[in-house]
Each structure stands twice: as C-alpha cells, then as structure tokens.
Amino acid sequence: MTSFCSLFALLFISRLLENSLLSAEVKDGEILPPTIQKLMKGYNKYLRPFFDNGPVTVGMSLDIASIDTISEINMDYTATIFLRQRWTDERLVFEGNKSLSLDGRLVELLWVPDTFIVDSKKSFLHDITVENRLIRIFPNGTVLYALRITTTVACNMDLTKYPMDKQTCTLQLESWGYNVNDVMFNWARGNESVSGLDTLRLAQYTVEDHYTSASEAVYETGNYPRLIFHFELKRSILYFILETYVPSSLLVVLSWVSFWISQSSVPARICIGVTTVLTMTTLMMGARTSLPNANCFIKAIDVYLGICFSFIFGALIEYAVAHFCTLHHPDCNSALMYGHHMHDCEEEMNGIVRTIASNSSRAKRRRDSVSVSTGAGEPGLGPASEDKPAEGPPEAFSRCAKNMSILRKILRSINCCHVENPHYIDNYSRLTFPLSFVFVNLLYWTYYLYF
C-alpha cells in the first residue's frame, strides 16, 4: 500500500510539472488553444531547433523607425528599430494553411535566438501598453519574432574635416552564446533587408548610402555569427555656414575698417581691433562647446577660425606698426627731406669719386708729358726714377672706390628699411589683407571639399 501511494504521488507531481510548462505565462482562467497545447506538448524551450542535425539558420531584417540623436561628444547615435528574426523549428510543424499569431507574452514558451547589439551602450524594449513583441508561427514550423527596441550605439567618428565630414556608422547583431556550429545568421533579403532610411529625415545629416554585410566574430570562446548594417551620414554644412563661417568672415572684414581710419584716431582704431579680437575669441569658444573637449583632432572649423583670428590679430598689429612709424616720422615732409638728404649724400660721394678720378688722370698726363720732354737723351735715369711714384694715385683711387661702393650699399640698405611715409602702410594693407584672405579661403575650401 505504501509503494502504491508513492508511485501515485510521483505520477501526480510529474503531471503537475508538465501542466506548469504548458501553462507558463498564462493567467488564471486562461486556457491555451488545442493547437498550441498540442505543439507545446513535449516541447523543450531550452534546446535549440535541429539540436543534433546541424546549426539553425536565422534570417534577420530591420526597419529603422527613427534616428533620434547623433552625438559628436559621446560619439554615438540613438535609434529606434524594429528587429525581425525568422527561423524554422521542426517541432512546431502543424496542419493547416494559416499562421498562428500569438500574444507576445507567450514568447517565454518558445526557444528564441540570443541576439544582442554589439556596440550598444544602453537599450530597452518598449512595453507600453504591453511589451512590443510579436510571435507568429507558420504551418511549416517557421517562427517570426519581432521586437521594437530603442538603443544607443557607439560610432567611431573621424572629425578631421568637421563640419564637412562624412561618418560611417554600423549596427552589429551577434549571437551571445551560440557559436557558428549552433546558429547561422544571414540577412533575409540582402541589402533590401533594411528599410526606413529612404524616408528618414535628420537634423544635421543626410543618409548618403547604406549596405549590409555578414562576418564572424572571433573570441577566445569560439567564432560567433555577426551581421553588420553600414550607413553613411553626410553632415549638412548650411547650418555651420550661417552659424560660424559667415560671422567669422564678417569679423575679419570689420577689422579692415581701421585701415580707412586716420592714424591719429587712436581710440577708434584700438577699439575696433580689440573688439574684433575679443568677439572672435568668444566665437571660437562657442564653436568648441558642441565637440569633444579632449581629442587629438584638428578640425576643419578650428583651422578656419584660427585663420580668421590670425587676420584680425594681424590688423591690430598693423596699426601698432604704423603708429610706431608715425611717432618717429610725424609728417611726410620730414620723410621727404630725409630722402632728399640721402640723395644729396650719394651725389656728393659720386662727385668726390669723379674729382679723384679726374685729378689722377691729369697727373698721369703731366707725368707723360714730362717724361717725353726730358727723358729722351737719358733713357736709364728719368723714367726709372718716376715709375714708382706714378703708381700711387691709381692704388689710392681703387681703395677709395671700393670704400665708396661699400658705403653706398650700407646707405641703400638702411634706406630700404626706412619707411618714408607711414600712411603707405595703411594703403598697402587695404590691398594685401583682402587679397590674402581671399587666397587663403580658396585654398581652404578646395582642400576640405575635394581632398
């Protein structure tokens, strides 16, 4: 009698366990349909399909509902996606020609792939008003499992050409525990497996291109299947032109106004120079707030702001140089008199050289005439005694000419460094600053747009 009671108790407990597996996630008063009860009878959700007959193939497809934010500071993007997975489970084959759509809460009764997003920083499954999950079983045993997920995914960005840059981000799907011997991932329809990007509208970007690929992730624990979705984002530059490039260029042009103001108006020119420098500094600081603070990128916008700051600072230095020259030569007449004085000095030196040359030529002719008149009868005495004194004047002439040429070169170099009229500095600046800025802009935009 005791053994019979023990056997009855064991049968009762086993029956209870079987009923608990069949009624999982079913509330009180709910009864599974007969078809589902038949499918679930003897079904073990802890074993994958084709457990002893090779890997199970899972087909993936994505629908991009939205890309909410793309952050350069954190180098990531946040997207809401519909992830759909299809696989065939031979244990779920049933008779009929209609699919069975189940409540998403019944997913706990079935085996599902352990898919995860590789570079996800944080993700969550929408659960309003219920968990956004879908389970559909087809007569041939195919299972469709769909999820609505919002995820923040890392995206390594190259900001060298910011804001004229293009970024390629990825969304990678991988199996967590099943390796390639257990599960194989593939895109259901190739590049057509991802939809929604054609109608997507982003604030600062446009989607240039997108494509899919498949690979294997190699870890110490084995090789795991991985699917990768690539999409290329091109930044819209119009916002930055209106926000940064145009104001900085106008500040450079504003700094050139001082070239048309009299050099005697010291407060006006200093006020323009210092104001434009401070405004440009504020603009540079504001442009960096939307970018990573600690990075090794020299961005295109930093280069342009640096160029503009250099021109503005150069305009301020130009007035300092012009004012310094004005203090040493307060009017143009003194500069003109200095030029005439230098010209007179040069003429005087040239006259001295010509005088020395004429005196030496006259002395030579006189010696020649004396030697002809007195030295005809005494060929050995007269000419020999006067040859050496005659060599004195040519040597002195050559030394004097060399010294005069060196002195003229020194005076000429000093005259070149001297600013005859300080107002010429402003006149030259009115032309050189705009031409240089236009030339630098041509180089800048050509390099960053086409290289």
PADRENLO-45647 format. One record per residue (C-alpha): residue in three letters; y, z negated, x. Coordinates in steps of 0.5 Angstrom, whole numbers, padded with zeros to 4 digits, always signed. Layout:
% PADRENLO-45647
ALAYZX/...
//
This chain:
% PADRENLO-45647
MET+0000+0000+0000/THR+0005-0002+0006/SER+0003+0005+0009/PHE+0005+0009+0003/CYS+0011+0005+0002/SER+0013+0007+0009/LEU+0012+0014+0008/PHE+0015+0015+0002/ALA+0021+0012+0005/LEU+0021+0017+0011/LEU+0021+0022+0006/PHE+0027+0020+0002/ILE+0031+0019+0008/SER+0030+0026+0010/ARG+0031+0029+0003/LEU+0038+0025+0004/LEU+0040+0028+0010/GLU+0038+0035+0008/ASN+0042+0034+0002/SER+0048+0031+0006/LEU+0048+0037+0010/LEU+0048+0042+0004/SER+0054+0038+0001/ALA+0058+0037+0007/GLU+0066+0037+0006/VAL+0064+0037-0002/LYS+0068+0032-0006/ASP+0065+0028-0012/GLY+0063+0032-0018/GLU+0063+0039-0014/ILE+0056+0043-0013/LEU+0055+0049-0009/PRO+0053+0055-0012/PRO+0046+0057-0012/THR+0047+0063-0007/ILE+0051+0058-0002/GLN+0045+0053-0003/LYS+0040+0058-0001/LEU+0044+0060+0005/MET+0045+0053+0008/LYS+0038+0051+0007/GLY+0035+0050+0014/TYR+0042+0053+0017/ASN+0044+0049+0023/LYS+0051+0050+0025/TYR+0050+0047+0032/LEU+0046+0053+0034/ARG+0050+0060+0035/PRO+0047+0066+0032/PHE+0042+0070+0036/PHE+0040+0064+0040/ASP+0034+0067+0043/ASN+0036+0074+0043/GLY+0042+0075+0047/PRO+0049+0074+0046/VAL+0053+0074+0040/THR+0059+0079+0039/VAL+0065+0077+0036/GLY+0071+0082+0034/MET+0078+0080+0035/SER+0084+0082+0031/LEU+0091+0080+0031/ASP+0097+0080+0026/ILE+0104+0078+0029/ALA+0108+0075+0024/SER+0114+0073+0028/ILE+0116+0071+0035/ASP+0121+0065+0034/THR+0124+0064+0040/ILE+0123+0066+0048/SER+0126+0061+0053/GLU+0128+0063+0060/ILE+0129+0056+0061/ASN+0122+0054+0060/MET+0119+0061+0061/ASP+0115+0061+0054/TYR+0115+0064+0047/THR+0113+0061+0041/ALA+0110+0066+0036/THR+0106+0065+0029/ILE+0100+0069+0029/PHE+0094+0071+0024/LEU+0088+0071+0028/ARG+0082+0074+0025/GLN+0075+0074+0028/ARG+0068+0077+0026/TRP+0061+0076+0028/THR+0054+0077+0025/ASP+0050+0071+0023/GLU+0043+0074+0021/ARG+0042+0067+0018/LEU+0047+0069+0013/VAL+0044+0075+0010/PHE+0043+0075+0002/GLU+0042+0080-0003/GLY+0048+0084-0007/ASN+0054+0088-0006/LYS+0059+0083-0006/SER+0062+0079-0001/LEU+0063+0071-0002/SER+0070+0068-0001/LEU+0069+0061+0001/ASP+0074+0055+0001/GLY+0077+0054+0008/ARG+0074+0047+0008/LEU+0067+0050+0008/VAL+0068+0052+0015/GLU+0065+0046+0017/LEU+0058+0048+0014/LEU+0058+0054+0019/TRP+0058+0056+0026/VAL+0065+0059+0029/PRO+0067+0061+0036/ASP+0070+0056+0040/THR+0076+0061+0041/PHE+0082+0058+0045/ILE+0089+0061+0047/VAL+0089+0060+0055/ASP+0096+0059+0056/SER+0098+0055+0050/LYS+0103+0049+0051/LYS+0102+0047+0044/SER+0099+0050+0038/PHE+0098+0048+0031/LEU+0094+0050+0025/HIS+0098+0051+0018/ASP+0096+0046+0013/ILE+0101+0047+0007/THR+0099+0047+0002/VAL+0092+0047+0005/GLU+0089+0049+0012/ASN+0091+0056+0012/ARG+0084+0058+0014/LEU+0079+0064+0011/ILE+0072+0064+0011/ARG+0068+0071+0008/ILE+0061+0072+0008/PHE+0058+0079+0007/PRO+0051+0081+0005/ASN+0049+0084+0012/GLY+0051+0077+0015/THR+0058+0079+0017/VAL+0063+0073+0017/LEU+0070+0074+0017/TYR+0074+0068+0020/ALA+0082+0068+0019/LEU+0087+0063+0022/ARG+0094+0062+0021/ILE+0097+0059+0028/THR+0104+0057+0031/THR+0103+0057+0038/THR+0108+0056+0044/VAL+0105+0060+0050/ALA+0107+0061+0057/CYS+0110+0067+0060/ASN+0112+0068+0067/MET+0119+0072+0068/ASP+0122+0075+0073/LEU+0129+0074+0072/THR+0132+0078+0078/LYS+0135+0083+0074/TYR+0137+0079+0068/PRO+0140+0081+0064/MET+0138+0088+0065/ASP+0131+0086+0066/LYS+0124+0087+0062/GLN+0119+0082+0061/THR+0111+0083+0060/CYS+0108+0077+0057/THR+0101+0076+0055/LEU+0097+0073+0049/GLN+0090+0071+0052/LEU+0084+0069+0048/GLU+0078+0066+0051/SER+0071+0062+0050/TRP+0072+0055+0052/GLY+0064+0053+0052/TYR+0060+0059+0051/ASN+0060+0064+0057/VAL+0058+0071+0057/ASN+0051+0070+0057/ASP+0052+0067+0050/VAL+0058+0070+0047/MET+0062+0077+0048/PHE+0069+0078+0046/ASN+0072+0085+0044/TRP+0078+0088+0040/ALA+0076+0090+0034/ARG+0080+0097+0034/GLY+0082+0097+0041/ASN+0090+0098+0041/GLU+0090+0098+0034/SER+0087+0091+0033/VAL+0094+0088+0034/SER+0099+0089+0028/GLY+0106+0087+0026/LEU+0110+0088+0033/ASP+0113+0095+0030/THR+0117+0092+0024/LEU+0119+0085+0029/ARG+0126+0084+0030/LEU+0128+0080+0035/ALA+0135+0077+0037/GLN+0136+0079+0044/TYR+0130+0083+0045/THR+0126+0090+0043/VAL+0119+0091+0044/GLU+0118+0097+0049/ASP+0110+0097+0049/HIS+0104+0093+0047/TYR+0097+0094+0049/THR+0090+0091+0049/SER+0085+0089+0055/ALA+0079+0085+0056/SER+0076+0082+0062/GLU+0072+0076+0064/ALA+0075+0069+0067/VAL+0071+0066+0073/TYR+0071+0059+0073/GLU+0066+0054+0077/THR+0062+0053+0071/GLY+0061+0061+0070/ASN+0064+0067+0067/TYR+0067+0067+0060/PRO+0070+0073+0056/ARG+0077+0074+0055/LEU+0081+0078+0051/ILE+0089+0080+0053/PHE+0094+0082+0049/HIS+0100+0085+0053/PHE+0107+0086+0050/GLU+0113+0089+0054/LEU+0120+0086+0052/LYS+0127+0089+0054/ARG+0133+0085+0053/SER+0139+0087+0049/ILE+0145+0088+0054/LEU+0150+0089+0049/TYR+0151+0081+0048/PHE+0152+0080+0055/ILE+0157+0085+0056/LEU+0161+0082+0050/GLU+0160+0075+0053/THR+0160+0075+0060/TYR+0162+0082+0063/VAL+0168+0084+0060/PRO+0171+0077+0060/SER+0170+0077+0068/SER+0172+0084+0069/LEU+0179+0083+0065/LEU+0180+0076+0069/VAL+0180+0081+0075/VAL+0185+0086+0072/LEU+0189+0080+0070/SER+0189+0077+0078/TRP+0192+0084+0080/VAL+0198+0083+0075/SER+0201+0079+0081/PHE+0202+0085+0085/TRP+0207+0087+0081/ILE+0211+0081+0081/SER+0216+0079+0086/GLN+0214+0075+0092/SER+0220+0071+0091/SER+0217+0068+0085/VAL+0212+0063+0088/PRO+0210+0059+0082/ALA+0209+0065+0078/ARG+0204+0068+0083/ILE+0201+0062+0084/CYS+0200+0060+0077/ILE+0196+0067+0076/GLY+0192+0066+0082/VAL+0190+0059+0081/THR+0189+0060+0073/THR+0184+0066+0074/VAL+0180+0063+0079/LEU+0179+0056+0075/THR+0177+0061+0069/MET+0172+0065+0073/THR+0169+0058+0075/THR+0168+0056+0068/LEU+0165+0063+0066/MET+0160+0062+0072/MET+0158+0055+0070/GLY+0157+0057+0063/ALA+0153+0063+0064/ARG+0148+0059+0068/THR+0147+0054+0063/SER+0142+0058+0059/LEU+0138+0060+0065/PRO+0133+0055+0069/ASN+0137+0051+0074/ALA+0132+0050+0079/ASN+0129+0057+0081/CYS+0130+0062+0087/PHE+0132+0068+0083/ILE+0139+0071+0085/LYS+0140+0074+0078/ALA+0144+0081+0077/ILE+0149+0077+0073/ASP+0150+0072+0079/VAL+0152+0078+0083/TYR+0157+0081+0078/LEU+0160+0074+0077/GLY+0160+0073+0085/ILE+0164+0080+0086/CYS+0169+0078+0080/PHE+0170+0071+0084/SER+0171+0075+0090/PHE+0176+0080+0088/ILE+0180+0074+0084/PHE+0180+0070+0090/GLY+0182+0076+0095/ALA+0188+0077+0090/LEU+0190+0070+0091/ILE+0189+0070+0099/GLU+0193+0077+0099/TYR+0199+0073+0096/ALA+0198+0068+0101/VAL+0198+0073+0107/ALA+0204+0077+0104/HIS+0208+0070+0103/PHE+0207+0068+0110/CYS+0209+0075+0113/THR+0216+0075+0109/LEU+0217+0068+0112/HIS+0217+0071+0119/HIS+0221+0077+0117/PRO+0225+0075+0111/ASP+0228+0082+0110/CYS+0227+0090+0111/ASN+0233+0091+0116/SER+0230+0086+0121/ALA+0224+0089+0121/LEU+0227+0096+0121/MET+0231+0093+0127/TYR+0225+0091+0130/GLY+0222+0098+0130/HIS+0228+0101+0133/HIS+0229+0096+0139/MET+0221+0097+0140/HIS+0223+0105+0140/ASP+0229+0104+0145/CYS+0225+0100+0150/GLU+0220+0105+0150/GLU+0225+0110+0151/GLU+0228+0106+0157/MET+0222+0106+0160/ASN+0221+0113+0160/GLY+0228+0114+0163/ILE+0226+0109+0169/VAL+0220+0113+0170/ARG+0224+0120+0170/THR+0229+0117+0174/ILE+0224+0115+0179/ALA+0220+0122+0179/SER+0227+0126+0180/ASN+0229+0121+0186/SER+0222+0122+0189/SER+0223+0130+0188/ARG+0230+0130+0191/ALA+0228+0126+0197/LYS+0222+0131+0198/ARG+0226+0137+0198/ARG+0231+0134+0203/ARG+0226+0132+0208/ASP+0223+0139+0207/SER+0230+0142+0209/VAL+0231+0137+0215/SER+0224+0139+0218/VAL+0225+0146+0217/SER+0232+0146+0221/THR+0230+0141+0226/GLY+0223+0142+0228/ALA+0222+0149+0229/GLY+0223+0148+0237/GLU+0219+0141+0237/PRO+0213+0142+0233/GLY+0210+0136+0236/LEU+0215+0131+0235/GLY+0219+0132+0229/PRO+0214+0133+0223/ALA+0209+0128+0226/SER+0215+0122+0226/GLU+0217+0124+0219/ASP+0210+0125+0215/LYS+0208+0117+0214/PRO+0215+0115+0211/ALA+0214+0121+0206/GLU+0208+0118+0203/GLY+0212+0112+0201/PRO+0215+0115+0195/PRO+0209+0118+0191/GLU+0205+0112+0192/ALA+0210+0108+0189/PHE+0211+0113+0183/SER+0204+0113+0182/ARG+0204+0105+0181/CYS+0210+0105+0177/ALA+0207+0110+0172/LYS+0201+0106+0172/ASN+0204+0100+0170/MET+0209+0103+0165/SER+0203+0106+0161/ILE+0199+0099+0161/LEU+0206+0096+0158/ARG+0207+0102+0153/LYS+0199+0100+0151/ILE+0201+0093+0150/LEU+0207+0094+0146/ARG+0204+0099+0142/SER+0198+0094+0140/ILE+0203+0089+0139/ASN+0207+0094+0134/CYS+0201+0096+0130/CYS+0199+0088+0129/HIS+0206+0087+0126/VAL+0208+0088+0119/GLU+0214+0092+0119/ASN+0215+0091+0111/PRO+0211+0085+0108/HIS+0213+0089+0101/TYR+0208+0094+0103/ILE+0202+0089+0103/ASP+0203+0089+0095/ASN+0204+0096+0095/TYR+0197+0097+0099/SER+0194+0092+0094/ARG+0196+0096+0088/LEU+0191+0101+0090/THR+0186+0098+0094/PHE+0184+0093+0090/PRO+0183+0097+0083/LEU+0179+0103+0087/SER+0175+0098+0091/PHE+0173+0094+0084/VAL+0171+0101+0081/PHE+0167+0103+0087/VAL+0163+0096+0087/ASN+0162+0097+0080/LEU+0159+0104+0081/LEU+0154+0101+0086/TYR+0152+0095+0082/TRP+0151+0099+0075/THR+0147+0104+0079/TYR+0142+0100+0083/TYR+0141+0095+0077/LEU+0140+0100+0072/TYR+0136+0106+0075/PHE+0132+0102+0081/
//
